[in-house]
Amino acid sequence: MPTVIGHHDISKGKDHWLASPKREELFGPLGVTNIRTFVNPENPTQVAVLMDVADLDGLMGAMQSDAAAQAMAEDGVVPESLVLLIEEQA
């Protein structure tokens, strides 16, 4: 099961982003587990999510959906700043 890091900028503040249930609502049904959130202490508009993903293709498809776009908008995610990093096994 690969680990995925998604980092991006936010526009609605870290407290709003951290309190949001949207991550679990979007990723939970996809079998994503162990979701952890991170905030840059020097620039709290830069955040990241670290998660274990059972179905990488499912996640990538979901990220292109209207539901993902709506969740990102509600959370204040700046979509063009989103970068996904996928764990590579040596």
Residue frames relative to the residue before (quaternion, step in Angstrom):
aa qw qx qy qz dx dy dz
M 1.0000 0.0000 0.0000 0.0000 0.00 0.00 0.00
P 0.3021 -0.7823 0.5124 0.1850 3.60 -0.47 1.12
T 0.3573 -0.6720 0.6025 0.2402 3.49 -1.31 0.49
V 0.1483 -0.7829 0.6021 0.0505 3.55 -1.00 0.91
I 0.1540 -0.7395 0.6485 0.0944 3.52 -1.13 0.81
G 0.0534 -0.7628 0.6436 0.0329 3.54 -0.94 0.91
H 0.0196 0.7977 -0.6027 0.0067 3.58 -0.69 0.99
H 0.0868 0.7897 -0.5939 0.1268 3.51 -1.09 0.83
D 0.5073 -0.6017 0.5150 0.3397 3.53 -1.36 0.12
I 0.1909 -0.7578 0.6110 0.1266 3.54 -1.28 0.46
S 0.3060 -0.7803 0.5255 0.1458 3.55 -1.16 0.62
K 0.7026 0.4782 -0.2681 0.4537 3.61 1.21 -0.29
G 0.6456 -0.5407 0.3207 0.4336 3.59 1.21 0.24
K 0.5850 -0.6320 0.3926 0.3228 3.53 -1.09 0.80
D 0.6258 0.5419 -0.3593 0.4308 3.62 0.97 -0.71
H 0.6335 0.5163 -0.3181 0.4805 3.58 1.00 -0.82
W 0.6829 0.4941 -0.2855 0.4561 3.58 0.85 -1.00
L 0.6813 0.4986 -0.2966 0.4463 3.59 0.86 -0.93
A 0.7056 0.4758 -0.2605 0.4560 3.61 1.02 -0.80
S 0.5242 0.6841 -0.3983 0.3139 3.58 1.19 -0.37
P 0.3456 -0.7313 0.5498 0.2085 3.59 -1.04 0.79
K 0.4416 0.7522 -0.4212 0.2483 3.59 1.26 -0.20
R 0.5996 0.5613 -0.3778 0.4274 3.62 0.99 -0.68
E 0.6980 0.4620 -0.2728 0.4743 3.56 0.80 -1.01
E 0.6406 0.5338 -0.3252 0.4460 3.59 0.99 -0.80
L 0.7108 0.4409 -0.2549 0.4851 3.59 0.97 -0.82
F 0.7846 0.3807 -0.1844 0.4534 3.57 0.75 -1.07
G 0.5611 0.6461 -0.3836 0.3472 3.61 1.06 -0.67
P 0.7014 0.4600 -0.2859 0.4634 3.63 0.78 -0.93
L 0.6387 0.5213 -0.3245 0.4637 3.61 1.23 -0.33
G 0.5413 -0.6361 0.3956 0.3820 3.59 1.26 -0.01
V 0.3861 0.7011 -0.4974 0.3347 3.57 1.23 0.39
T 0.0489 -0.8137 0.5790 -0.0142 3.58 -0.85 0.98
N 0.8148 0.2977 -0.1995 0.4557 3.51 -1.41 0.14
I 0.1739 0.8042 -0.5406 0.1755 3.57 0.95 0.96
R 0.0013 0.7920 -0.6088 0.0452 3.55 -0.77 1.11
T 0.2525 -0.7846 0.5548 0.1136 3.56 -1.02 0.86
F 0.1128 -0.7856 0.6081 0.0184 3.52 -1.16 0.77
V 0.1124 -0.7692 0.6272 0.0473 3.55 -1.16 0.74
N 0.4323 -0.6647 0.5425 0.2776 3.56 -1.01 0.83
P 0.3578 -0.7719 0.4752 0.2246 3.64 -0.44 1.11
E 0.6720 0.4827 -0.2978 0.4761 3.59 1.19 -0.44
N 0.7750 0.0830 -0.0568 0.6239 3.58 1.28 -0.36
P 0.1666 -0.8556 0.4818 0.0903 3.60 0.19 1.24
T 0.5375 0.5729 -0.4389 0.4361 3.60 1.20 0.29
Q 0.6429 0.4552 -0.3173 0.5280 3.59 1.33 0.00
V 0.0460 0.8140 -0.5694 0.1048 3.54 -0.59 1.22
A 0.1332 -0.7808 0.6043 0.0863 3.54 -1.33 0.25
V 0.2005 -0.7248 0.6457 0.1326 3.49 -1.36 0.45
L 0.1217 -0.7547 0.6427 0.0500 3.55 -1.02 0.92
M 0.1324 0.8149 -0.5477 0.1355 3.62 -0.71 1.00
D 0.4038 -0.6703 0.5676 0.2559 3.52 -1.28 0.51
V 0.1342 -0.8225 0.5526 0.0011 3.56 -0.74 1.14
A 0.3097 -0.7701 0.5338 0.1613 3.57 -0.58 1.18
D 0.7913 0.1817 -0.0631 0.5803 3.60 1.01 -0.85
L 0.2255 -0.8198 0.5150 0.1087 3.56 0.06 1.31
D 0.6427 0.5128 -0.3295 0.4640 3.62 0.96 -0.79
G 0.6349 0.5313 -0.3200 0.4606 3.57 1.03 -0.79
L 0.6478 0.5104 -0.3114 0.4721 3.56 0.99 -0.86
M 0.6776 0.4952 -0.3074 0.4485 3.58 0.83 -0.95
G 0.6363 0.5139 -0.3227 0.4764 3.59 1.05 -0.71
A 0.6561 0.5198 -0.3058 0.4537 3.56 0.95 -0.91
M 0.6325 0.5500 -0.3370 0.4289 3.58 1.03 -0.70
Q 0.6679 0.4744 -0.2951 0.4917 3.61 1.24 -0.35
S 0.5439 0.6654 -0.3741 0.3485 3.59 1.28 -0.13
D 0.6322 -0.5095 0.4279 0.3970 3.52 -1.36 0.28
A 0.6081 0.5618 -0.3512 0.4373 3.60 1.08 -0.72
A 0.6552 0.4925 -0.3117 0.4806 3.60 0.98 -0.79
A 0.6429 0.5183 -0.3250 0.4609 3.59 0.94 -0.84
Q 0.6614 0.4958 -0.3052 0.4728 3.57 0.97 -0.84
A 0.6488 0.5110 -0.3217 0.4630 3.61 0.92 -0.85
M 0.6587 0.5001 -0.3159 0.4650 3.59 0.93 -0.84
A 0.6423 0.5204 -0.3253 0.4592 3.59 0.97 -0.82
E 0.6725 0.4939 -0.2990 0.4631 3.59 0.91 -0.88
D 0.6995 0.4579 -0.2641 0.4810 3.59 1.09 -0.69
G 0.4811 -0.6779 0.4330 0.3485 3.59 1.23 -0.27
V 0.3293 0.7427 -0.5137 0.2759 3.58 1.20 0.47
V 0.3232 -0.7002 0.6029 0.2044 3.56 -1.01 0.86
P 0.3582 -0.8073 0.4149 0.2187 3.63 0.00 1.29
E 0.6851 0.4997 -0.3057 0.4331 3.58 0.92 -0.82
S 0.6407 0.5192 -0.3310 0.4587 3.60 1.24 -0.19
L 0.5003 0.6921 -0.4106 0.3194 3.61 1.26 -0.27
V 0.0048 0.7583 -0.6507 0.0389 3.54 -0.93 1.04
L 0.1538 -0.7736 0.6093 0.0810 3.57 -0.91 0.98
L 0.1153 -0.7672 0.6291 0.0492 3.54 -0.93 0.96
I 0.1877 -0.7971 0.5708 0.0607 3.56 -0.80 1.08
E 0.4854 -0.6689 0.4826 0.2901 3.56 -0.86 1.00
E 0.1749 -0.7663 0.6129 0.0808 3.55 -0.93 0.96
Q 0.2938 -0.7387 0.5822 0.1707 3.55 -0.95 0.90
A 0.4108 -0.7173 0.5086 0.2408 3.58 -0.86 0.95
